[in-house]
Amino acid sequence: MLLTRQLRHAARILQLPARLGTMPARQCSTQPKDDLGQDGKSPDDKRSLILRTNLFESAAKKDKQTYIEMVRIFEKRSVHRRNHVEFIYAALRHMEEFGVNKDIAVYKALIDVMPKGKFIPTNIFQAEFMHYPRQQQCIIDLLEQMEDNGVMPDYEMEAMLINVFGKKGHPVRKYWRMMYWMPKFKNLSPWLLPNPVPDDTFELARLAVERMCSIDPRSKVDVFDTKAVENALDHTWVVSGQSVEQSELLEAHSKQEPVYIEGPFVIWLRNRCINYYVLKCAPKPLPTVEQTEDPDDVSNLHNPYVGLDLRFRKGQRAGSAVSTRRRSIHEQDDGIIYAICCTGTSTKDSLLSWIRLLEQEKGNAALASLAVLFKFTSPPTEVTVSDADSNTVQH
């Protein structure tokens, strides 16, 4: 009798899943039924979702104050700060629009969004296997964006990361690596630039020409105004760079061979770029260097700042080709560079005015008897010839 009763009870249990398959499944929730919507989601989750997706796009005024205010609004929405990872990723995507991608205070405000103390590992296994990996990877991405934008963290940020993830957290390890390498590379470049780089085109041109001319210590950077040229069509500025050595190479250039203005080429100054042009000649075979002296002999040292100055050469015949025991830095395989410039309009007329202004400079008298060809690397591809006896331009 007892065995039969147990078998019947087991049969009912086996039939129970089949009956439950027809019943609609319900989701469990710790919130009261009145707080849930028709789709089973709480209004707070909906508002947080809208907040993190539409708040930054719908902002009328995009500046630092508005950005910080939106971060503060998210912090006050809920004590638990649900969807904080999604909010931080959305905030990182819109940093450049608000112009705060290089502000360390904004990155600190985003780190402060994370809940404190919850993600700290309690044993070695949690520390090594990335306790709460989604949250840790979010802050690692934030630190990588700081590194890409050249923002160096400080010691206050270290204290904030330790309060969130502990000393064994992966974001803290990332912070330590940044603090080791970023100070080493901060001032490693010999061409110091203001931070931030100015938006003014003239200042960018001056910085670019000074940077390119630093290869020769005797280079001189001049600023010309095309209004000084008669019949000039474009009235703009020209930033020109040339050294004494380049003037001497131009003086020794053959009068039967033309010189070229090539460009535009692009030089980057951090996140800004500007076009520049080069005055050079066609490629020519360079003389072979003959080693006639002992390089270890210190009894007859040469001044490295003299270069190819003809005044310091002995036995050099007048009018002969430039030949020396060493090659100048301006003599490259693709031609000899005589000068470089940046103009305000980057037009052919402004470049022609640059040539006329160079003729008036000391040491460039030979330029008046040379044919100048415009050789552009991008359209328009037409060639312009500068007549030496007039100010007209032939196309």
Disulfide bonds with the S-S distance in Angstrom:
none
